[in-house]
Amino acid sequence: MKILVLNWQDLANPQSGGAEIHLHEIFGRLARRGHEVTLLCSGWPGARPRAESGGMQIRRTGGRNTFSLAAPAYYRRHLAAQPWDVVVEDLNKVPLFAPYWVRRPLVLLVHHLFGATAFREASAPFAAATWLLERPIPFAYRGLPAEAVSESTADDLVARGLRREDIRVIHNGVDLKFFSPDPRVARLPQPTFLYVGRLKRYKRIDQAVDAVALLRDRGTHVRLLVAGRGDEEPRLRAQVERLGIGDRVTFEGFVTEERKRELLRACWGTVLPSPKEGWGITNIEAAACGTPAVAADSPGLRESVVHDRTGLLVPYGDVEKLADALGGLAADPERVAALGAAGRVFAEGFSWERSADLTEAHLAQVAGQRIRRGSTRDAPGGNGGHTPGSGG
């Protein structure tokens, strides 16, 4: 197939995150299987207008704040005449409204929508713009085939007016060979928890910092490692200083995948207090390494963490409960080990190969083509998803 993907960013972008990992894991695999995949995305200062990554051809136009205007113009000038079998709008920031400027067949791929949570991250004008741009989604995309990375995202789309029968749920995957337990790596001697990801306000890392301070006041010593970069870092550092817990919270900065795996294996658990995620990929990466996750009982996260089996879910915004969860694990290393072992079994139900198989089969169906690969013969029908933890 000849596939065009529209996404705000590619993995090389300094602002990239989980959605870009998903894009490159899935569509990079499709490119390596022989499909012709082109990605149209935004650039950044110093970025090359063209690049290649994992077999995908990358075209960059505009910037983070101008891509929605630059992309249609670039498409009309350089891409519209090409015989695309299917176009995918990878929606993870705000809609590009591709149905109004891209030829069909078109598939909408959704990680999560911000809704009111935008007001927790951005200034009021930008949050209002994001909220308003999401409002026309049911009118612009109704009737189009769609993919969602979780049941929570599918439910959100249905609540906004899309038809459930048009939505196929294909969960994110994880590299089960790379992210795996290593018996040679011992847990850190002191109870240590890890946040890994972008440092953004809506992730609510501040609540994890508050929980560490609360545990200090209770006489429980835990450490928090914050791995990642983002515009929330100055506020978080100021919070740590104000609370006087600089000896308990360490900012790791950007970490490589190898360093991330090392931390996931050595820490007692990950922590993700976000009010809403498409899936929570770091929860599955942690589980694959045999490490439990402590997360908010929020859309998306409640699918990537099975409460009291692979980790702990706490009510969103309840710092007391978050501290209780962290403190409970800190006092019970045997429970940490048991949750981690069950997490590995759970994670084995998800792989990027399977996600790519299901995506390939869905896009081929939309394009009216037949895939002649054995790996897709067992792709299920229905909504195209699978039950988390089913192992298949």
C-alpha positions in Angstrom: 0.0 0.0 0.0 1.0 3.6 -0.5 0.2 5.3 2.8 0.3 8.9 3.8 0.3 9.7 7.5 -0.4 13.2 8.9 0.9 14.0 12.4 2.0 17.1 14.2 5.5 15.7 15.0 7.9 12.9 14.2 10.1 11.1 16.7 13.1 13.3 16.1 11.2 16.4 17.2 12.4 17.7 20.6 8.7 17.8 21.7 8.0 14.2 20.7 6.3 11.8 23.1 4.3 8.6 23.3 2.2 9.4 20.2 5.3 9.7 18.1 6.7 6.5 19.5 3.5 4.8 18.4 3.7 6.3 15.0 7.2 5.1 14.3 6.7 1.7 15.9 3.6 1.0 13.8 4.3 2.7 10.5 8.0 2.0 10.6 7.1 -1.7 10.7 4.7 -1.2 7.8 7.4 0.5 5.8 9.8 -2.4 6.5 7.2 -4.8 5.3 7.3 -3.2 1.9 4.5 -0.6 2.2 5.4 2.9 0.9 4.9 5.2 3.9 5.3 9.0 3.9 4.8 11.1 7.0 3.8 14.8 6.7 4.6 16.6 10.0 5.8 19.9 11.4 9.4 21.0 11.7 11.4 22.9 14.3 14.3 25.4 14.2 17.2 23.6 12.4 15.1 20.6 11.2 15.7 19.3 7.7 12.6 19.6 5.4 13.1 16.0 4.4 14.3 13.0 6.2 14.1 9.2 6.4 13.5 7.1 9.5 12.9 3.4 9.8 11.9 3.1 6.1 9.5 6.1 6.3 9.9 9.2 4.2 9.4 12.3 6.3 8.3 15.6 4.9 8.3 18.6 7.3 6.5 21.9 6.9 5.5 24.7 9.2 6.2 24.6 13.0 4.5 23.5 16.1 2.0 26.4 16.1 1.6 26.7 12.3 1.4 23.1 11.1 -2.4 23.1 10.8 -2.2 25.9 8.2 1.0 24.8 6.5 0.0 21.1 6.1 -3.0 21.6 3.7 -0.9 23.9 1.5 2.0 21.5 1.4 -0.3 18.6 0.6 -1.9 20.4 -2.3 1.5 21.5 -3.8 3.5 18.3 -3.3 1.3 15.3 -2.4 -2.2 15.6 -3.7 -1.4 14.2 -7.1 0.1 11.0 -5.8 -2.0 7.8 -5.8 -2.3 7.2 -2.1 -4.2 4.0 -1.2 -5.0 5.4 2.2 -4.4 8.5 4.3 -4.2 8.4 8.1 -4.7 11.5 10.2 -2.9 10.7 13.5 -4.8 13.0 15.9 -3.0 13.7 19.1 -2.9 17.4 19.5 -5.8 19.2 17.8 -7.6 18.1 14.6 -6.2 18.9 11.2 -9.7 18.5 9.7 -8.2 16.4 6.9 -11.6 15.4 5.5 -11.9 18.9 4.1 -8.6 18.8 2.2 -7.5 15.2 1.7 -8.8 12.7 -0.8 -10.4 9.5 0.6 -9.9 6.9 1.7 -9.1 8.5 5.0 -8.7 6.9 8.5 -8.7 8.8 11.7 -6.3 7.6 14.4 -6.9 9.0 17.9 -4.7 8.7 21.0 -6.8 10.9 23.3 -8.6 14.2 23.2 -8.0 16.9 25.7 -11.5 18.2 26.4 -11.6 20.2 29.6 -8.2 18.9 30.6 -6.6 21.5 28.2 -7.3 24.1 30.8 -5.0 22.3 33.3 -2.1 22.6 30.8 -2.3 25.8 28.8 -3.2 29.4 29.3 -6.9 30.2 29.1 -6.8 31.4 25.5 -4.8 28.4 24.2 -6.9 26.0 26.2 -10.1 27.5 24.9 -8.8 27.3 21.4 -8.0 23.6 21.9 -11.4 22.9 23.4 -13.2 24.8 20.6 -11.2 23.0 17.9 -12.3 19.6 19.3 -16.0 20.5 19.2 -16.4 20.0 15.4 -14.9 16.5 15.5 -18.2 14.6 15.2 -19.3 16.7 12.2 -15.9 16.6 10.4 -15.1 12.9 10.9 -18.5 11.2 11.3 -18.8 8.1 9.0 -15.1 7.8 8.5 -13.2 4.6 9.7 -11.3 5.4 12.9 -8.8 3.7 15.1 -8.5 4.3 18.9 -5.6 3.2 21.1 -7.9 2.3 24.0 -11.5 1.6 24.9 -11.4 4.9 26.9 -10.6 6.9 23.8 -13.2 5.0 21.8 -15.8 5.8 24.5 -14.8 9.5 24.4 -15.2 9.5 20.6 -18.7 7.9 20.9 -19.7 10.4 23.6 -18.7 13.2 21.2 -20.9 11.8 18.4 -18.9 9.3 16.4 -20.5 5.9 15.6 -19.1 3.0 17.6 -19.3 0.7 14.6 -16.8 2.9 12.8 -14.2 2.7 15.5 -11.6 -0.1 15.8 -9.6 -0.3 19.0 -6.0 -1.3 18.5 -4.0 -1.0 21.7 -0.4 0.3 21.8 2.3 -2.2 22.1 5.7 -2.6 23.8 9.0 -4.0 22.8 8.9 -7.1 24.9 12.5 -8.1 24.1 14.0 -4.8 25.0 11.7 -4.0 28.0 12.1 -7.2 30.1 13.2 -8.2 33.6 16.8 -8.8 34.3 17.6 -10.9 37.4 21.0 -9.3 37.5 19.5 -5.9 38.2 18.5 -5.5 41.8 15.9 -3.0 43.1 17.4 0.1 44.5 18.0 -0.4 48.3 15.8 2.6 49.2 12.2 2.7 48.0 12.4 4.7 44.8 9.6 5.6 42.3 10.0 6.9 38.8 8.1 9.4 36.6 9.2 9.2 33.0 7.8 11.3 30.2 7.3 14.8 29.2 7.3 17.4 32.0 3.9 19.0 31.2 1.5 20.6 33.6 -1.4 18.3 32.8 0.6 15.2 33.7 0.3 16.4 37.3 3.8 15.4 38.4 3.4 18.0 41.1 1.0 15.6 42.9 3.7 13.0 43.1 6.1 15.6 44.5 3.4 16.5 47.1 3.0 12.8 48.0 6.7 12.5 48.6 6.5 15.5 51.0 3.5 14.0 52.7 5.3 10.7 53.3 8.2 12.6 54.8 5.9 14.2 57.2 4.6 10.7 58.1 8.2 9.5 58.7 8.4 7.4 55.5 11.5 8.0 53.3 10.9 7.4 49.6 12.7 8.9 46.6 11.2 10.2 43.4 13.2 10.3 40.1 11.7 12.6 37.4 13.0 11.6 34.0 12.2 13.8 31.0 12.1 17.4 29.9 9.5 20.0 29.4 8.3 23.5 30.3 7.0 22.3 33.7 10.5 21.6 35.0 11.1 25.1 36.5 7.9 25.0 38.5 8.6 21.5 39.7 12.1 22.4 40.8 10.7 25.4 42.7 8.1 23.2 44.3 10.7 20.7 45.5 12.8 23.5 46.9 9.8 25.1 48.7 8.9 21.8 50.3 12.4 21.1 51.3 12.7 17.7 49.7 15.6 18.2 47.4 17.2 15.1 49.0 14.3 13.0 48.0 13.5 14.2 44.4 16.0 14.0 41.6 15.6 15.4 38.1 17.2 13.0 35.7 16.6 15.1 32.6 16.3 13.5 29.2 17.1 9.8 29.4 18.0 7.4 26.6 15.9 4.3 26.1 18.7 2.2 27.6 18.8 4.4 30.7 15.0 4.4 30.9 15.0 0.6 30.9 17.7 0.6 33.6 15.5 2.9 35.8 12.4 0.8 35.1 14.1 -2.3 36.3 15.7 -0.8 39.4 12.8 1.4 40.7 10.1 0.1 43.0 7.4 1.5 40.8 6.4 4.1 38.3 4.0 6.9 39.1 1.7 8.7 36.7 -1.0 10.9 38.3 -2.4 12.3 35.0 -6.1 13.0 34.7 -6.3 11.5 31.2 -4.1 9.6 28.8 -4.7 7.7 25.6 -3.1 4.6 27.1 -0.2 5.2 29.4 2.6 3.4 27.5 5.1 3.8 30.3 2.9 1.7 32.5 3.2 -1.2 30.1 6.9 -0.6 29.6 7.3 -0.8 33.4 5.1 -3.9 33.6 7.3 -5.5 30.8 10.3 -4.9 33.1 8.6 -6.5 36.0 7.8 -3.2 37.8 4.4 -2.1 39.1 2.8 1.2 38.3 1.0 3.6 40.5 -1.4 5.7 38.4 -4.5 7.8 38.6 -7.8 6.0 38.1 -8.2 8.0 34.8 -9.3 7.2 31.3 -6.6 5.3 29.5 -4.6 4.6 32.6 -7.2 2.3 34.1 -6.6 0.1 31.0 -2.8 0.0 31.2 -2.9 -0.8 35.0 -4.9 -3.6 36.5 -5.6 -2.5 40.1 -4.0 -4.7 42.7 -2.7 -7.0 40.0 -0.1 -5.1 38.0 -0.1 -1.9 40.1 -2.3 0.4 42.0 -4.9 2.9 40.8 -5.8 5.9 43.0 -8.5 8.5 42.7 -7.3 11.4 40.5 -6.2 14.4 42.5 -6.2 12.6 45.9 -2.6 13.2 47.1 -3.4 11.4 50.4 -4.3 8.2 48.5 -1.3 8.6 46.2 0.9 8.8 49.2 -0.8 5.8 50.8 -0.1 3.7 47.6 3.5 4.7 47.4 4.0 4.2 51.1 2.4 0.8 51.0 4.7 -0.4 48.3 7.7 1.1 50.1 6.9 -1.0 53.2 6.3 -4.2 51.3 9.0 -5.3 48.8 7.4 -8.7 48.4 4.2 -7.0 47.1 6.3 -5.0 44.7 7.8 -8.2 43.4 4.4 -9.9 43.1 2.8 -7.0 41.3 5.9 -6.8 39.0 5.7 -10.5 38.1 2.0 -10.3 37.3 2.7 -7.1 35.3 5.1 -9.0 33.0 2.5 -11.6 32.2 0.0 -8.8 31.5 2.5 -6.9 29.2 3.0 -10.0 27.2 -0.5 -9.5 25.8 0.7 -6.4 24.0 3.4 -6.2 21.3 4.2 -3.7 18.5 4.1 -6.5 16.0 0.5 -7.4 16.9 -0.5 -3.7 16.8 1.2 -3.4 13.4 -0.6 -6.5 12.2 -4.0 -5.2 13.2 -3.3 -1.7 11.8 -2.1 -3.2 8.5 -5.2 -5.3 8.2 -7.5 -2.4 9.0 -5.8 0.0 6.5 -5.9 -2.7 3.8 -9.6 -3.3 4.5 -10.2 0.5 4.1 -8.1 0.6 1.0 -9.8 -2.4 -0.5 -6.6 -4.5 -0.6 -5.6 -7.9 0.6 -2.6 -8.4 2.7 -0.6 -11.5 1.8 1.3 -11.9 5.1 0.9 -14.8 7.5 1.2 -12.6 10.5 -2.2 -11.0 9.8 -4.1 -14.2 9.2 -5.2 -14.4 12.8 -6.2 -10.7 13.1 -9.6 -10.7 14.8 -12.6 -9.1 13.4 -15.1 -7.0 15.3 -13.5 -3.9 16.7 -10.0 -5.3 15.9 -8.8 -5.0 19.5 -8.0 -7.6 22.1 -8.7 -8.0 25.7 -5.8 -6.6 27.8 -3.9 -9.4 29.4 -5.3 -12.1 27.1 -1.8 -12.9 25.9 -2.8 -13.0 22.3 
